[in-house]
Every structure is written in C-alpha cells, then in structure tokens.
Amino acid sequence: MNLSPRLLARQLPFGVSPTSSPPCHSFLGFHRKRRRASYPRAWCAGRSLGTASSDGETAPFDRQVKLRQRTRAAEACKQYNNHFLESRSRGRAAGDDTGNGKPVLPYDYFHREVAQGLIERLDDINIQDEGFPLALEVGANSDFVYDAIVEGCDDDLALDEDDDNDVGYVGGRGGVRKLVQVDSCASALHRDEVFSSSEEGEDGSSVCQTYKLLIDDESTLPFPEETFDLVVSSMSFHWVNDLPRLLSEIKRVLKPNGCLLFALPGGNTLPELRSSLVLAELERIGGVSTHVGPYIDLSNVGSLLSGTGFKLPTIDVDDIQIGYPNMMVLMEHLNRMGEGNACANRKDRVGLGTFLGGACLHRELYPADENDVTEGVVASAQVIYAIAWKEHESQQMPNERGSATRTIGDVSVTQTKQAG
C-alpha cells in the first residue's frame, strides 16, 4: 500500500526513521556542474547586498549560538582524534605498522572538498615567481586549507638554503610560506593540534609555517595595513553578520596587488531541505520559520566585491549533489560539521511531527538517482568561488570614457557560405 507523506508521517512511531534505509555516516558521492562567470564593476553597481548593517541591529545570525555549535562539533572531532591515536599506538605496540598522518573524519568530507577546490585555483593564477609568501586565513575552522596547501609538496625539498646560510621555507601551493590562521572558535582552531604535536603528525610542517590566533570577531582584523600577500577563506563568510565590513578590513591588510580568494555557499544551497521543512511546517502548524539560513546570492557577490573596492573580480560556481540515506542523516551531518541553523529569528524548538513530515516529503520529492545502488535522498549545495585583487598600477585598466575612435556602426559583418 502506498501512503502519502502526510499519512506516513502520522503513522510512524517515535524513534522510527521515515525510510527503510538504516542511518549511516557515509555519503553516496559528489555530482557537480561548474559554471564560470565574471562580473565587471559596472554590471554589479547598485545591486542589493542583503547583508547586515554595521550597527548590528539587523544581524541575521546569533554569534553565541553559532559558537556553541562549532565548539560541540570540534570537541566531538577531538574525541575521535584521541581515539584514533590510542588505537594506532596499541597497533604499533602489537607490531602492526598502521602508518602516519591524520584520520579521515566522517563529517569533514564537504569542507575538505571545498578547501581543495579553493586552493586548486591558486595553480591557475598567473603570479610572480615568489608567489604569495605570507597568507592570512579568515575563519580558519580546522586545518582544511592548510592541508590543501601542503598536499603534494615534497618535504625533502622543502628547505632551501640561501646565500646567507639561512634556512627558509620554499612554501606550499601558491608559494605560501607562512599561513596565519584566525578564528573566533578556540576548539575548532586547535582541533587538530594533537597531530602537529606528535612526530607522526608533522606532514608538511617544513613546507609552510602556521600561526594560530584567536579573535573575538572576524569583522575586525588585528593586523597593520598592507601586511599580507594573500587572504583566503573557505566556508566561513556565510556566518559573518557584517560582510562588507570584513571585506573592507581584508582590503586594508592586503598589500597592493594582493589577492583575496574565498569560497562560500550560495543562495541555491539545500533547497530540498528548505522546501521539505517549509511544506511540513505549513501542514502541521500553519506557519513558516527559518530552518536553512540565508545565503548570499551569486549576483550579489560581484557587487559586494566591487563596492568594497576590489578589482578584477572573477566568480565561478560549483553545483554539488550529495546523497544521504534520509533527511535525518543529512541534518545530523550538518550539525556535526558545525553548520546547524544559527539564524537570529529561528524557533527554539521544532516538533517531532514537523521533522517526520519533512523527512517523508524529502524522500518523496527528492529521491536519489535511479542509477544509484543505495536508496536515499539528494541534497544540493551551491559553492561560490571568488577571486579579487587589491588595486595596483600594474593591473589592466579600462580606457577613459570618450577615448574610442570607432563606433559600433563602423563594424561591418561579412557573411560566408555555409560549408557543404
């Protein structure tokens, strides 16, 4: 008998998942479509930014709630790391060589994937020979960006001796020799230090030095002007209440011709989860509350960068689809990633009936691909990657208005015969 999602949700007992697939901590895979776009300054002028004002009266996110969410997620990962090290020590004591390095945590897959894609863009940037020696990571979270920078670098060739007999670091990808990591969550910032403090966990430590700094608010950077060659951020800007102010601070600490490189989720992120919960809440209580929290639209990113004074903004988008057994597992992964709902106008409590109804709707409306072996649901994420530069005289500039010597009417079009 086929039941509608509404009837199925009402007949399920407490603690029973609305799908036959058992909960698990694995995802079905990434399916992506990439779009590339570049927005000139004139095109972005005058567009709404949709961000909070500097006085904080319209702040969309509760910073204390977000801090508690990220702290809980980081502490759970620390316990996993400690258990991993204990298991490896016991294995070595028994004569089993289990190797070195960090474990692959069950909930790090998305952040690691985005950080890898972000740092890969450094390989496409035509930069000077020395690259970006001094870099700043805003909203460092854990070592996702650092691991991507040092990945593939040969430690044996990492140290270079110059003419003064001083040993220096040749740097990781993009020529990054020193990476300053700042974050407002101490647990997330120091989550993986248990590996860097042991001799087994120093992978890449001779390639790039790191400095960790805890700050109260990412919107104010405690650095002098023109300090860094590169500022990078991965999956952190979407929780900032005053993004224009943060971009102004980044522009201040960047050197002339310095680069800003960041990734954040776009407005078309988790539409399946959002619509399922909205429909379930309308049916159960007759109202709608915020469950998936506002993300900046693609069209606003270019205007935001241009309005802050950055030059030559380039934006491209990855549309990623990930499969999960059911909506409950998806929400569990979001919480363990520290990406739970932290909107200021969220509800303190959501009923179990709303969750069950939303899970049934999610399964019926957004099932996994028929070609997938595992049954489940699909969650979509739109990741926006952006590159922008601080002004410098060496950058290409448009000609002055009125300096053109020809008009559009002077252009002639020659028609050619179509080939056989």
C-alpha positions in Angstrom: 0.0 0.0 0.0 1.4 3.4 -1.0 0.8 6.1 1.6 1.1 9.8 1.1 3.9 11.5 3.0 1.4 13.1 5.3 -0.3 9.9 6.3 3.0 8.0 6.6 4.4 10.6 8.9 1.4 10.3 11.2 1.6 6.5 11.4 5.3 6.3 12.3 6.0 5.6 16.0 8.6 7.6 17.9 12.2 6.8 17.1 11.4 5.2 13.7 13.1 6.6 10.7 10.8 7.5 7.8 12.8 5.4 5.4 13.8 1.8 5.1 17.5 2.7 4.7 19.4 2.5 8.0 21.2 5.6 9.2 24.9 5.7 8.3 27.8 8.1 8.2 28.6 7.7 4.6 27.5 9.7 1.6 26.7 8.5 -1.9 29.1 10.7 -3.8 29.6 14.1 -5.3 28.0 15.1 -8.6 28.9 18.6 -9.8 28.3 21.1 -12.5 30.6 24.0 -12.9 29.6 27.4 -14.2 32.1 30.2 -14.6 31.2 33.9 -14.6 33.0 37.2 -14.3 31.1 40.3 -13.2 32.5 43.7 -14.2 32.1 46.6 -11.9 29.5 48.4 -14.0 27.3 45.3 -14.1 27.3 45.0 -10.3 26.8 48.6 -9.4 23.6 49.4 -7.4 22.6 45.8 -6.6 21.3 44.9 -3.2 23.8 43.2 -0.9 21.4 41.7 1.5 23.8 42.0 4.5 23.5 43.4 7.9 24.3 46.9 8.9 27.4 47.8 10.9 25.3 48.7 14.0 24.2 45.1 14.4 20.5 45.8 14.7 19.6 43.6 11.7 22.2 40.9 12.4 20.9 37.8 10.7 22.9 35.3 12.9 23.3 34.7 16.6 27.0 34.5 17.1 26.8 32.8 20.5 24.6 30.0 19.1 27.0 29.5 16.2 30.0 29.5 18.6 28.3 26.8 20.7 27.5 24.7 17.6 31.0 24.8 16.3 32.5 24.1 19.7 30.4 21.0 20.1 31.3 19.8 16.6 35.1 20.4 17.2 35.0 18.7 20.7 33.4 15.6 19.1 36.2 15.5 16.5 38.8 15.8 19.2 37.5 12.7 20.9 37.6 10.9 17.6 41.2 12.0 17.1 42.3 10.9 20.5 40.6 7.5 20.0 42.4 7.2 16.6 45.8 7.9 18.2 45.2 5.4 21.0 44.2 2.7 18.5 47.3 3.4 16.4 49.6 3.3 19.5 48.1 -0.1 20.5 48.5 -1.4 17.0 52.2 -0.3 16.9 52.8 -1.9 20.3 51.5 -5.1 18.9 53.8 -4.9 15.9 51.3 -3.6 13.4 52.6 -0.6 11.4 49.5 1.5 10.8 51.2 4.4 9.1 51.2 8.1 9.9 49.0 11.1 9.1 45.6 12.3 10.2 42.4 10.2 10.1 39.7 11.0 7.7 36.9 12.1 9.9 33.3 11.1 8.9 32.0 14.7 8.7 34.9 16.5 7.1 34.3 15.4 3.6 32.5 18.6 2.4 34.8 21.1 4.0 37.8 19.3 2.7 36.4 19.1 -0.8 35.7 22.8 -0.9 39.1 23.7 0.5 40.8 21.5 -2.1 38.8 23.2 -4.9 39.7 26.6 -3.5 43.4 26.1 -3.2 43.5 24.5 -6.7 42.6 27.9 -8.1 46.0 29.2 -6.9 47.5 27.0 -9.6 45.5 28.9 -12.2 46.6 32.4 -11.1 49.4 33.9 -13.1 51.5 35.3 -10.2 55.1 36.4 -9.8 57.9 33.8 -9.2 57.8 34.1 -5.4 54.0 33.6 -5.2 52.3 34.6 -2.0 54.8 34.2 0.8 52.6 35.5 3.6 48.9 34.4 3.7 46.0 35.0 6.1 43.2 32.6 6.5 40.0 34.2 7.9 37.7 31.8 9.7 40.2 29.0 9.8 38.0 26.4 11.4 40.4 23.4 11.3 43.4 22.7 9.0 41.4 22.1 5.8 43.1 25.0 3.9 46.5 24.2 5.4 46.3 20.6 4.4 45.3 21.6 0.8 48.3 24.0 0.6 50.9 21.4 1.7 49.4 18.5 -0.1 51.7 17.1 -2.8 54.7 19.1 -1.6 57.9 17.2 -1.1 59.2 17.6 2.4 62.8 16.6 1.3 62.9 19.7 -1.0 61.0 22.0 1.4 64.1 23.6 3.0 66.2 25.9 0.9 69.5 27.5 2.0 70.1 31.0 0.6 73.4 32.8 0.1 73.4 34.0 3.8 73.3 30.4 5.0 69.9 31.0 6.5 67.4 28.2 6.0 64.0 29.3 4.7 60.7 27.7 3.6 60.1 27.4 -0.1 56.4 27.2 0.5 53.4 25.1 -0.5 51.0 25.6 -3.3 50.8 29.2 -4.4 54.2 29.9 -2.9 52.6 30.2 0.6 55.5 30.0 3.2 53.7 31.3 6.3 50.0 31.0 7.0 48.3 33.0 9.8 45.0 31.3 10.8 42.4 33.4 12.7 39.1 32.2 14.1 36.7 33.1 16.9 36.2 29.4 18.0 39.1 28.1 20.0 38.0 24.4 19.8 37.8 24.5 16.0 41.1 26.4 15.6 43.1 24.0 17.8 41.1 20.8 16.8 44.0 19.0 15.1 46.9 20.1 17.2 47.1 16.6 18.7 48.7 15.6 15.4 51.0 18.5 14.9 52.4 18.0 18.4 53.5 14.4 17.7 56.3 13.4 15.4 53.9 11.3 13.3 51.7 14.3 12.5 54.3 16.8 11.1 53.3 16.1 7.5 54.1 19.2 5.6 55.3 21.2 8.6 58.6 22.0 6.9 56.8 23.3 3.8 54.7 26.0 5.4 54.7 27.5 8.9 51.4 28.2 10.6 50.5 30.7 13.3 47.1 30.4 15.1 45.4 33.4 16.5 42.0 33.5 18.4 40.0 36.7 17.8 36.6 37.8 19.2 35.1 38.9 15.9 36.2 38.1 12.3 34.9 41.5 11.1 37.9 43.3 12.8 41.4 42.0 11.9 44.2 42.9 14.4 46.9 43.5 11.8 48.5 46.6 10.4 47.8 47.8 6.9 49.4 46.2 3.8 50.6 43.1 5.7 49.6 40.0 3.7 50.1 38.9 0.1 47.0 36.6 0.1 43.8 36.4 2.2 41.9 33.1 1.9 38.7 31.9 3.5 36.8 28.6 3.0 33.2 28.2 4.1 33.3 30.9 6.7 31.9 34.1 5.2 28.3 32.9 5.2 28.2 33.2 9.1 29.6 36.7 9.2 27.0 39.3 10.2 28.7 42.3 8.6 30.3 41.0 5.4 31.0 44.5 3.8 33.0 45.5 6.9 35.0 42.3 6.9 35.9 42.8 3.2 37.0 46.3 3.9 39.2 45.0 6.7 40.7 42.4 4.3 41.4 45.1 1.7 43.1 47.1 4.4 45.5 44.3 5.4 46.3 43.3 1.9 49.3 44.5 0.1 48.9 46.3 -3.2 48.2 43.7 -5.9 47.3 41.3 -3.1 44.8 38.6 -3.8 41.5 37.7 -2.0 40.4 34.1 -2.5 37.3 32.7 -0.8 34.5 30.1 -1.1 31.1 30.3 0.5 27.7 28.6 -0.1 25.4 30.3 -2.5 21.7 31.0 -2.3 20.8 27.7 -4.1 22.2 25.6 -1.2 20.0 22.9 0.4 16.8 23.9 -1.5 15.4 20.4 -0.9 15.8 20.6 2.8 14.3 24.1 2.9 11.2 23.3 0.9 10.5 20.0 2.7 10.6 21.6 6.1 8.5 24.6 4.9 5.8 22.3 3.5 5.8 20.1 6.6 5.6 23.1 8.9 2.7 24.6 6.9 0.8 21.4 7.1 1.5 20.8 10.8 1.3 24.2 12.4 0.2 26.5 9.6 3.2 28.8 9.7 6.8 29.0 8.4 10.1 29.6 10.3 13.7 29.8 9.2 15.5 26.4 9.0 18.1 27.0 6.3 19.8 30.2 6.8 20.1 33.0 4.4 22.9 32.6 1.9 24.2 35.3 -0.3 23.1 35.1 -4.0 25.5 34.7 -6.8 24.5 38.1 -8.3 25.4 39.9 -5.1 28.9 38.6 -4.7 30.3 40.6 -7.6 28.6 43.8 -6.5 29.8 43.2 -2.9 33.5 42.9 -4.1 33.3 45.9 -6.4 31.5 48.0 -3.8 34.3 47.3 -1.4 36.9 48.5 -3.8 38.4 45.2 -5.1 39.4 45.0 -8.7 39.1 42.3 -11.4 36.6 40.1 -9.5 36.2 36.6 -11.0 33.5 34.2 -9.8 32.7 30.6 -10.7 30.2 28.2 -9.2 30.1 24.5 -8.4 26.8 22.8 -8.1 27.3 19.7 -5.9 24.8 17.0 -5.2 25.4 14.6 -2.3 23.3 11.5 -1.5 22.2 10.6 2.0 20.1 7.7 3.4 17.4 10.1 4.6 16.8 13.7 5.8 17.6 12.9 9.4 21.1 11.7 8.4 21.6 14.9 6.4 20.7 17.1 9.4 23.0 15.0 11.6 25.9 15.6 9.3 25.1 19.4 9.2 25.2 19.6 12.9 28.4 17.5 13.2 30.0 19.9 10.6 29.1 22.9 12.8 26.7 24.1 10.0 23.5 24.0 12.0 20.9 26.7 11.9 22.0 29.8 13.8 19.6 32.4 12.5 18.6 35.0 15.0 14.8 34.5 14.2 14.9 30.7 14.4 12.5 28.7 16.6 13.8 27.4 19.9 12.1 24.1 19.3 10.6 22.3 16.3 8.1 19.5 16.8 8.8 15.8 16.0 5.9 15.7 13.6 7.4 18.5 11.5 10.7 16.6 11.2 8.9 13.3 10.3 6.7 15.0 7.8 9.7 16.9 6.3 11.6 13.6 6.1 8.8 11.9 4.2 8.4 14.8 1.8 12.1 14.9 1.2 12.1 11.2 0.3 9.1 11.5 -2.0 10.1 14.8 -3.7 13.9 14.4 -3.9 14.8 10.8 -4.2 18.3 9.7 -5.1 19.2 8.9 -8.7 17.7 5.7 -10.0 21.1 4.6 -11.1 22.4 4.7 -7.5 22.7 1.4 -5.8 21.8 2.9 -2.4 18.3 4.3 -1.9 18.1 7.6 -0.3 17.7 11.3 -0.9 19.6 14.1 -2.6 21.0 17.3 -1.1 22.3 20.1 -3.3 24.9 22.7 -2.5 26.0 25.7 -4.5 29.5 26.7 -3.7 30.7 30.1 -4.9 34.4 30.6 -5.5 35.6 34.2 -5.9 39.0 35.8 -6.7 39.6 39.5 -6.4 42.6 41.8 -6.2 43.6 45.0 -4.4 44.3 47.8 -6.8 47.8 48.3 -8.2 49.2 50.3 -11.1 50.3 47.1 -12.9 46.7 45.9 -13.3 44.9 46.4 -16.6 42.6 49.4 -16.6 39.8 50.4 -18.9 40.3 53.3 -21.3 39.0 56.7 -20.4 35.4 57.4 -21.4 35.2 59.1 -24.8 38.6 57.9 -26.0 37.2 55.5 -28.5 38.0 56.2 -32.2 35.3 53.9 -33.8 31.6 53.3 -33.2 29.5 50.2 -33.4 28.1 51.4 -36.8 31.6 51.2 -38.3 31.8 47.5 -37.7 31.0 45.5 -40.9 29.7 41.9 -40.9 30.8 39.6 -43.7 28.5 36.7 -44.5 30.2 33.4 -45.5 28.7 30.5 -47.3 27.8 27.6 -45.1 30.1 24.6 -45.5 28.6 21.7 -47.6 
